[in-house]
Amino acid sequence: MKTETRTEPRVDVSDVRVEQHPGGDTQALKARVRMLGWLSAILAIAVIALGAWLIFDGGDSADDLTATQEQTLETLDAYLEAWNDADGAAAVALMTPNGYHDNLTAKYYANPSDSQGSLERLVDSADSLGFSVSRSDVTFVGPWVVNTEHRPAGSANESLSLFYMNADGTKIVRHIAY
């Protein structure tokens, strides 16, 4: 039996050049993509942090309050003074006609129906409880005012008070005390 040996023609590749990708080698391209990913993530975190700062701080300091915010602070100070003086009529006068105080156990209305709790009677009784509160620095979020360091006298616990104000800051629509 005869065996044939085939020889493949040989191609001379000594003068063939392999062109690289125009952007360089793939390792450099992967490094650029990774860097852009990190920059995108850092930018996203910065935008989220800025949004949170604007929502929760808003830059409202005593130097840049609007006239409505200043009026709101005067109204809140008078309202808290009414509580400290156990003057229910004065507290009710600073509420809208449908305004109420909510202490999470009950609601007390400025103009209650027969079945609703009376804000005036509640505030009048605050004196017997040794009640005394003051306003801390507040945060304005639209018509809401957040008083984060509300602490009744004699209480070991800090409370959070939220006030929902009318458009000009002269009346309280809702007072929620936690």
URNOR-V224577 format. One record per residue. N is the residue number from 1. SS is DSSP state (H for helix, E for strand, - for the rest). D_FIRST is the distance of its C-alpha to the first C-alpha in Angstrom with 2 decimals. Layout:
[[N | SS | D_FIRST] [N | SS | D_FIRST]]
This chain:
[[1 | - | 0.00] [2 | - | 3.63] [3 | - | 6.49] [4 | - | 9.69] [5 | - | 12.91] [6 | - | 15.88] [7 | - | 19.21] [8 | - | 22.24] [9 | - | 25.21] [10 | - | 27.78] [11 | - | 31.33] [12 | - | 34.14] [13 | - | 36.60] [14 | - | 38.94] [15 | - | 41.58] [16 | - | 41.39] [17 | - | 44.42] [18 | - | 44.81] [19 | - | 48.24] [20 | - | 50.29] [21 | - | 52.35] [22 | - | 55.71] [23 | - | 57.57] [24 | - | 55.83] [25 | - | 53.44] [26 | H | 53.24] [27 | H | 55.00] [28 | H | 58.06] [29 | H | 58.04] [30 | H | 57.99] [31 | H | 60.84] [32 | H | 62.91] [33 | H | 62.42] [34 | H | 63.45] [35 | H | 66.52] [36 | H | 67.54] [37 | H | 67.23] [38 | H | 69.56] [39 | H | 72.01] [40 | H | 72.08] [41 | H | 72.78] [42 | H | 75.55] [43 | H | 77.11] [44 | H | 77.06] [45 | H | 78.78] [46 | H | 81.38] [47 | H | 82.17] [48 | H | 82.55] [49 | H | 84.81] [50 | H | 86.94] [51 | H | 87.34] [52 | H | 88.39] [53 | H | 90.87] [54 | H | 92.39] [55 | H | 92.72] [56 | H | 94.12] [57 | - | 96.07] [58 | - | 96.58] [59 | - | 98.42] [60 | - | 101.80] [61 | - | 104.07] [62 | H | 107.83] [63 | H | 107.65] [64 | H | 105.66] [65 | - | 107.03] [66 | - | 107.95] [67 | H | 111.49] [68 | H | 110.29] [69 | H | 108.62] [70 | H | 111.81] [71 | H | 113.82] [72 | H | 111.40] [73 | H | 111.97] [74 | H | 115.75] [75 | H | 115.44] [76 | H | 113.32] [77 | H | 115.75] [78 | H | 118.69] [79 | H | 116.85] [80 | H | 116.04] [81 | H | 119.64] [82 | H | 120.83] [83 | H | 118.74] [84 | H | 120.12] [85 | - | 123.67] [86 | - | 123.08] [87 | - | 124.24] [88 | H | 122.57] [89 | H | 124.36] [90 | H | 123.09] [91 | H | 119.49] [92 | H | 119.73] [93 | H | 121.17] [94 | - | 117.97] [95 | E | 115.74] [96 | E | 115.03] [97 | E | 116.86] [98 | E | 113.69] [99 | E | 112.56] [100 | E | 111.77] [101 | E | 110.94] [102 | E | 108.06] [103 | - | 107.78] [104 | - | 104.91] [105 | - | 107.29] [106 | - | 109.50] [107 | E | 110.36] [108 | E | 113.83] [109 | E | 114.94] [110 | - | 117.35] [111 | - | 118.93] [112 | - | 118.06] [113 | - | 118.63] [114 | - | 120.31] [115 | - | 117.03] [116 | - | 115.61] [117 | E | 116.26] [118 | E | 118.68] [119 | H | 117.59] [120 | H | 121.24] [121 | H | 121.99] [122 | H | 118.83] [123 | H | 119.70] [124 | H | 123.35] [125 | H | 122.20] [126 | H | 119.98] [127 | H | 123.02] [128 | H | 123.37] [129 | H | 119.77] [130 | - | 120.33] [131 | - | 117.86] [132 | - | 117.20] [133 | - | 114.22] [134 | - | 113.40] [135 | - | 110.80] [136 | - | 108.03] [137 | - | 105.89] [138 | E | 104.47] [139 | E | 101.42] [140 | E | 101.80] [141 | E | 99.05] [142 | - | 100.44] [143 | - | 103.52] [144 | E | 102.56] [145 | E | 104.01] [146 | E | 102.40] [147 | E | 104.66] [148 | E | 102.32] [149 | E | 104.81] [150 | E | 107.42] [151 | - | 109.07] [152 | - | 112.21] [153 | - | 114.73] [154 | - | 114.46] [155 | - | 110.91] [156 | - | 108.10] [157 | - | 105.57] [158 | - | 104.70] [159 | E | 104.46] [160 | E | 102.88] [161 | E | 105.14] [162 | E | 103.98] [163 | E | 106.46] [164 | E | 105.80] [165 | E | 108.28] [166 | - | 109.70] [167 | - | 108.88] [168 | - | 111.69] [169 | - | 111.50] [170 | - | 115.05] [171 | - | 114.24] [172 | E | 111.86] [173 | E | 110.01] [174 | E | 108.23] [175 | E | 108.50] [176 | E | 105.78] [177 | E | 106.27] [178 | - | 103.54]]
